[in-house]
Amino acid sequence: MSSLSSNPEKPRRGDRDAAAAIALTALAWTLSEDMRARRLLDLTGLTPEDLRAGAGEAHILGAVLDFLAGHEPDLIACAEATGYKPADLITARDILQA
């Protein structure tokens, strides 16, 4: 499902777009459960306003994927629910944080 290059050091524009799309899908999944959404806010320091205003910004999307990477059960559950591989989520995070 992913079309990301294997070189996150120099992501192409398409890679960043694909990474952002993956991250937005992961954000929607993360926010679909109240306790998980609250944990995202608590652990990242983001506010609902930050998410609304910055949902398209690489640093916000990278923080969401970093949150998932920090808790393997959520990373795996998100990957299964969205059709991505856990590695796709990690690669997208790396591209967005580059």
N, C-alpha and C positions, 0 to 999 in steps of 0.2 A: 504494500500500500504506500510505502514511503518512496520518495524520489530524491532523497538527499544524497549528496556526494559523500564519499568516505573521507574527505579532507576538510574538517571544520575549521582549520587554520585560515583558509581563504575561501569562505563560502561564496558561491555565486548568488546573484540576485534571486534566481529561482529557488535556490536552497533556502534562503532567508524567508521567502514567501511560503514555501512548503513547511518550514519549521514553525512559522507563525500560525499556519492553518492547523498543524498538529497541536500546538500549544492552546489554541482557542478551543479545539475539541476537548482537550484535557481539562481546560478551565471549566467548560460547561459540565463535564462529568464530575469534577471536584465539587462544584457548587450544587449538584443535584441531591446531595445528602447533607442535612443541616449540621450534624456533628463534624463531618469532614470539612465543611465550609468554615465552620467556626475555628477548627484547628488550623486551617490555612491562614486565616486572619491572625490568629494568636501567634503562630510560629513565624510568620513572615513580617508581621508588623504592618501589613497592608490593611487598609480600611475598605469598606464597600465603595466609598467615593473614589479611592485610588483605582479600584478594579474597573469601575464604570468609566472613569476618565482616561485610564491608561491601558485598556484591554487590547489595544493594538500596538502598544509599545514593547520593544524587545526586552527591556529590563523587567517589566511586569510579567510578561509571558515566560521569560526565563526563570523568574522567581517561582512561578506556579509549577513549572517542570522540576525545579530544584526541590520544591516541597515534596513532590511525588517521589523523586529519587531518594529522598531522605527516609522514606518509609516503604520498604519493599512490598509489603502486602498491598498498599494503595497503588504503587507503580504497576504491579502485575494485574490488579483488578481493573485499573484504568485501561491498560493495554488490551486486556481481554474484551472489555466493554466497547472499546472504540475500534477494534480491529487492527491496531498497531502492535508492533513488537515492543517489549520494554526497551530494547536497544534503540528503536526509532525515537522514543521519547527522550532518551538520554542524548542522542545525537542532535535532536532538535534543540534541547537545552544548551548544548555546547555551542551550536551555531548562533543562537540568540544571545549568548553571553560573550561571544567573541568580539 
